[in-house]
């Protein structure tokens, strides 16, 4: 009984061990030959959306790399050109402001000399290349300076046509028989006449009182020249009506003036006359002439009915013409800051009084 029970237990233990081995083999076989467990699609999509793939590195073609290098080189070249032009413009501006054309021509003469560099036949290619670079470095600035000087010379000649008198000799040579004659230069506006403009009637010109008698009398002693800063299209018609007896020898208009800082000045040195024998009469003499030592200022005419400035000046001008002083500038200097017409009358009276006293003393001595 007991033996049969033991044999049964042994048999059942063997059977159970064989079953476990069979199960293990099935698991190994399924791990090798069977397909892996499938995952759900939804879980796969969730993982992809949460972690995007890393970006791919862009592929650079050889042509793009070459164009990028050329772009950088062009940027550097353009910057260099702009910097050079800016520096050259600044240097030209300073030179124009600080130096005259003649000074620049003298200062840059050595720089503009041609570079003479000669090499022997046995010179190497490197020496020839260095010589070429050196010659170019000297030639290019020299050509640039020559171009600047030529351009400035041309511009100054154009500007001089508007700012300088039309000629170095505004009047023809004086006749040899009249070398002793003084030249009386007269301003036009507010000296011989007055021009007025009103909206209802436009421009009107008024003669100064006594102007015709003044011109006729002075023409006997002086060479009369009218020197105006007005255009000749205004000067000529006005003088045609004013000077019917042709007392005025020459007429000079704006083209004969010197333009400086917005003002047209009378340059008496361009009249082709001896400056010691020139008298300039004007209502704005000191403000409109470059030679104040030759000026005789008078009161500007503003349509005053009792104006006698021109007639009052006749005695002084006649005395100068008759006495013919060697240098009129010294005579005018003695009247500086004074009314010449009144001062001349006072001096004439004082001179006559002293002469009368001398005559009386002479008579006493004779007695």
C-alpha positions in Angstrom: 0.0 0.0 0.0 2.6 2.3 1.0 4.8 1.2 -1.9 2.1 1.9 -4.4 1.6 5.3 -3.0 5.2 6.2 -3.3 5.4 5.0 -6.9 2.4 7.1 -7.8 4.0 10.2 -6.3 7.2 9.6 -8.2 5.4 9.1 -11.5 3.4 12.4 -11.0 6.6 14.3 -10.2 8.2 13.1 -13.4 5.1 14.1 -15.4 5.0 17.6 -13.9 8.7 18.1 -14.6 8.3 17.1 -18.2 5.4 19.5 -18.6 7.5 22.5 -17.4 10.3 21.7 -19.9 7.8 21.6 -22.7 6.4 25.0 -21.7 9.9 26.5 -21.7 10.6 25.3 -25.2 7.4 26.7 -26.5 8.3 30.2 -25.0 11.8 30.0 -26.6 10.3 29.0 -30.0 7.7 31.8 -29.9 10.5 34.3 -29.0 12.5 33.2 -32.1 9.9 32.5 -34.8 6.8 34.3 -33.8 6.2 38.0 -34.7 6.7 40.6 -32.0 3.6 42.1 -30.3 2.0 44.9 -32.2 1.7 48.3 -30.7 -1.3 50.5 -31.2 -1.3 53.2 -34.0 -2.5 55.9 -31.7 0.4 55.5 -29.4 2.9 55.6 -32.3 1.4 58.9 -33.6 1.5 60.5 -30.2 5.2 59.8 -29.9 6.0 61.2 -33.4 4.0 64.4 -32.7 5.7 65.0 -29.4 9.3 64.7 -30.6 9.9 66.1 -34.1 12.9 64.8 -36.1 16.0 66.9 -36.0 16.5 69.3 -39.1 18.7 68.2 -41.8 21.9 70.3 -42.5 21.5 72.4 -45.7 23.7 71.3 -48.6 26.0 74.1 -49.9 26.8 73.9 -53.5 30.3 75.0 -54.8 28.7 77.8 -56.9 27.0 79.3 -53.8 30.2 79.2 -51.8 32.0 81.0 -54.6 29.4 83.7 -55.0 29.5 84.3 -51.2 33.3 84.9 -51.4 32.9 87.3 -54.3 30.2 89.2 -52.4 32.4 89.7 -49.4 35.3 90.9 -51.7 32.9 93.3 -53.5 31.7 94.7 -50.2 35.3 95.3 -49.1 36.2 96.9 -52.5 33.1 99.2 -52.4 33.9 100.3 -48.8 37.4 101.1 -49.9 36.2 103.1 -52.9 33.7 105.1 -50.9 36.3 105.9 -48.2 38.8 107.0 -50.8 36.3 109.3 -52.5 35.2 110.8 -49.2 38.8 111.5 -48.2 39.6 113.0 -51.6 36.5 115.2 -51.5 37.3 116.4 -48.0 40.9 117.1 -49.0 39.7 119.0 -52.1 37.3 121.1 -50.1 39.9 122.0 -47.5 42.4 122.9 -50.3 39.8 125.1 -52.0 39.1 126.9 -48.8 42.6 127.3 -47.4 44.7 127.9 -50.5 44.6 129.8 -53.8 45.1 128.2 -57.1 48.6 129.6 -57.5 49.6 128.4 -54.0 48.3 124.9 -54.7 50.1 124.8 -58.0 53.4 125.7 -56.3 53.0 123.3 -53.4 52.1 120.3 -55.6 54.7 120.9 -58.3 57.2 118.3 -57.0 54.4 115.8 -56.4 53.3 116.1 -60.0 56.7 115.6 -61.5 56.8 112.4 -63.6 58.4 109.3 -61.9 61.3 108.1 -63.9 62.3 104.6 -62.8 64.3 102.5 -65.1 65.4 98.9 -64.8 68.0 96.9 -66.5 67.3 94.1 -68.9 68.5 91.6 -66.3 65.9 92.7 -63.7 63.7 90.0 -62.3 60.0 89.8 -62.7 59.5 90.7 -59.0 61.6 93.9 -59.4 59.6 94.9 -62.5 56.3 94.3 -60.7 57.5 96.4 -57.7 58.6 99.1 -60.0 55.2 99.1 -61.7 53.4 99.3 -58.4 55.6 102.2 -57.3 55.1 104.1 -60.5 51.3 103.6 -60.3 51.3 104.8 -56.7 53.0 108.0 -57.7 51.2 108.6 -61.1 47.6 108.2 -59.9 47.7 110.9 -57.2 49.6 113.2 -59.5 46.9 112.8 -62.2 44.2 113.3 -59.6 45.8 116.6 -58.5 46.2 117.8 -62.1 42.6 117.0 -62.7 41.6 119.0 -59.6 43.7 122.0 -60.6 42.3 122.0 -64.2 38.8 121.7 -62.9 39.2 124.5 -60.3 40.9 126.7 -62.9 37.9 126.3 -65.3 35.4 126.9 -62.5 37.2 130.0 -61.3 37.3 131.4 -64.8 33.6 130.9 -65.1 32.9 132.5 -61.7 35.3 135.4 -62.6 33.1 136.2 -65.5 30.3 137.1 -63.1 32.3 138.6 -60.2 35.1 140.5 -62.0 34.8 143.5 -64.3 34.6 142.6 -68.0 38.0 144.0 -68.7 41.2 145.1 -67.0 40.9 148.4 -68.9 37.3 149.6 -68.7 38.1 152.9 -70.5 40.2 153.5 -73.6 43.5 155.2 -73.3 43.4 158.9 -72.6 44.5 161.2 -75.4 48.0 162.5 -74.9 46.8 166.1 -74.9 44.4 165.3 -72.0 46.8 163.7 -69.6 46.4 166.5 -67.2 42.6 166.2 -67.1 41.0 164.8 -64.0 38.4 162.0 -64.3 35.1 162.7 -62.5 33.2 159.4 -61.8 29.6 159.8 -60.9 27.1 157.3 -59.5 23.7 157.2 -61.0 20.9 156.2 -58.6 20.4 158.5 -55.6 23.2 160.7 -57.0 22.1 162.1 -60.3 18.5 160.8 -60.1 16.1 158.8 -58.0 14.0 155.8 -59.2 10.7 155.1 -57.5 8.2 152.3 -57.9 4.5 152.3 -57.0 1.9 149.7 -57.7 -0.5 152.0 -59.4 2.0 153.5 -61.8 5.1 151.3 -61.8 8.6 152.7 -62.1 9.3 156.5 -62.4 12.7 158.3 -62.5 13.2 161.8 -61.1 16.1 164.1 -61.9 18.0 165.6 -59.0 17.7 169.4 -58.8 20.5 171.1 -60.7 21.8 167.9 -62.4 21.8 169.2 -65.9 23.6 172.4 -64.9 26.1 170.4 -62.9 26.9 168.2 -65.9 27.3 171.0 -68.3 29.6 173.0 -66.0 31.8 170.0 -65.0 32.2 168.8 -68.6 34.3 172.0 -69.2 36.9 170.7 -66.6 36.6 167.0 -66.3 36.3 163.7 -68.2 32.9 162.6 -66.9 32.1 158.9 -66.4 28.9 157.4 -65.0 29.6 154.2 -63.1 26.4 152.4 -62.0 25.6 149.0 -60.5 22.4 148.8 -62.6 22.1 146.8 -65.8 22.9 148.6 -69.1 19.3 148.1 -70.2 18.3 150.5 -67.5 21.4 152.8 -67.6 21.5 153.6 -71.3 17.8 154.7 -71.8 17.9 156.8 -68.6 21.1 158.6 -69.6 19.8 159.2 -73.1 17.0 161.3 -71.7 19.2 162.9 -68.9 22.3 163.8 -70.9 20.9 165.4 -74.1 24.0 167.6 -74.5 26.4 164.6 -74.3 28.4 165.8 -71.4 29.0 162.2 -70.2 31.8 160.6 -72.1 31.5 157.0 -70.9 28.9 154.8 -69.3 29.7 151.8 -67.2 27.0 149.5 -65.8 26.9 146.3 -63.7 29.1 144.3 -65.9 32.0 146.6 -65.1 31.6 146.2 -61.3 33.2 143.7 -58.9 30.8 141.4 -57.1 31.8 140.6 -53.5 29.5 139.2 -50.8 26.3 140.2 -52.5 27.4 143.8 -53.4 28.5 145.3 -56.7 31.6 147.5 -56.0 33.1 150.1 -58.3 36.7 149.2 -58.9 38.4 152.5 -59.9 41.7 150.7 -60.5 40.2 149.2 -63.6 39.4 152.5 -65.3 42.8 152.8 -67.0 43.3 156.2 -65.4 45.9 157.6 -63.0 44.4 157.0 -59.5 45.9 160.4 -58.4 43.5 162.1 -60.8 40.2 160.2 -60.1 37.3 161.6 -58.1 34.3 159.4 -57.3 31.1 161.2 -56.3 28.2 159.2 -54.9 25.4 159.2 -52.3 26.9 155.9 -51.2 30.5 156.5 -52.1 32.2 154.7 -49.2 29.9 151.7 -49.3 30.1 151.2 -53.1 33.7 151.8 -54.0 36.9 149.7 -53.4 39.0 152.9 -53.3 37.6 155.0 -50.4 40.6 157.4 -50.7 39.1 158.7 -54.0 35.6 159.2 -52.8 33.6 162.3 -52.3 30.4 161.4 -50.3 27.3 163.6 -50.8 23.8 163.3 -49.4 21.7 160.7 -51.1 18.8 162.1 -53.1 15.4 161.0 -51.8 13.1 163.4 -53.7 13.8 166.4 -51.5 12.5 169.5 -53.2 15.2 171.8 -51.7 18.2 169.6 -52.5 21.3 171.5 -53.7 24.0 168.9 -53.0 25.3 168.8 -56.6 25.3 172.6 -57.0 27.1 173.1 -53.7 29.8 170.8 -54.8 30.7 172.8 -58.0 33.1 175.3 -56.3 35.2 172.5 -54.8 35.4 170.5 -58.0 36.2 173.6 -60.1 39.0 174.6 -57.7 40.5 171.1 -58.0 40.4 171.2 -61.7 42.0 174.6 -61.9 44.7 174.1 -59.3 45.4 170.5 -60.5 47.0 169.1 -57.3 49.6 166.3 -57.8 47.5 163.8 -55.8 43.8 164.3 -55.2 43.8 161.6 -52.6 45.8 163.7 -50.2 43.4 166.6 -50.7 40.4 164.4 -50.0 42.1 163.0 -46.9 42.2 166.5 -45.4 38.4 166.6 -45.7 37.8 163.2 -44.2 34.7 163.0 -42.0 33.5 166.4 -43.0 31.0 167.9 -45.5 33.3 168.8 -48.3 31.1 171.5 -49.8 30.6 173.4 -46.5 34.2 172.8 -45.3 35.6 174.1 -48.6 33.5 177.3 -48.3 34.8 177.8 -44.7 38.4 177.3 -45.8 37.9 179.6 -48.8 36.5 182.3 -46.5 39.4 181.8 -44.0 41.9 182.0 -46.9 40.4 185.2 -48.2 40.4 186.7 -44.7 44.1 185.9 -44.3 44.9 187.2 -47.7 43.1 190.4 -46.9 45.0 190.8 -43.6 48.3 190.3 -45.5 47.3 193.0 -48.0 46.5 195.4 -45.2 49.8 194.6 -43.4 51.6 195.2 -46.7 50.0 198.6 -47.1 51.0 199.5 -43.5 54.6 198.5 -44.2 54.7 200.6 -47.4 53.5 203.7 -45.4 
